[in-house]
Amino acid sequence: MPAEAEVKEAPAAPAAAAKAPLLVIANQKGGVGKTTTAINLGTALAAVGEKVLLIDSDPQGNASTGLGVGRAKRKTTLYDVLMGEKPATEAVVATDLPGLYLIPADPDLSGVELELGNQSRRSFKLRDALDRIRREGDFTYVLIDCPPSLNLLTVNAMTAADAVLVPLQCEFFALEGLTQLMRTVELVRGSLNPALEIQGVVLTMYDRRNSLSEQVARDVRDHFGETVYETMIPRNVRVSEAPSFGKPVLVYDLKCAGSQAYLKLAREVVARERRRRAKAAA
């Protein structure tokens, strides 16, 4: 069954309020800094005092590798959780960074769509699996790094989520992928998760020396207004180098411009999440 058809599945009863906010980091366009943002935002949130669980929902497993969790350490992965073979609590592994934990991914995830077939509630597998882990209060934030496509993994992530954080590169055709993502969010909101929101759009790969970057940033802010975070992630060689060492950039070089931008973004995310939850509780 195609993923877009999956979005039309009948919704389950709304889940009760969960303690840990769950943010999906998604963009159906590749090469926008999505996994880089997931890794470094998770690290920055941990650095400002949050206890963070990052879920790697991409079969390539780049978020797992970027946090130094090699294949040998991935005894239980998201695949095992989605297939119902292990509870999510058994898949959590500690990273080398205090306050940051991971549910890793491996290539087996690419077979989830086929293996779940026409199972009932297949769009809700992740939400159901995370229910306990979110309610127990062990984590203050849960982040999901999605694959760069609309498939069952992305639908599951959005069905489980409170809000979506969208990385958007300051390059030509930037808005093209964002339009597709907004359509996906509307589909999920309409039939699977009515509470899903866009928490914000973060501009990545910004180069102040490049007039195109400035033009894209201006166009995106004109179009989406306050939805766009004030923080922009600069194009920075240290950010690009860090994954090859299995480290977030904040560990690789805390003082570089990229690290400081992610720390600033983390503070913005926390402030927005507090406002979102206060509004929901009102």
Disulfide bonds with the S-S distance in Angstrom:
none
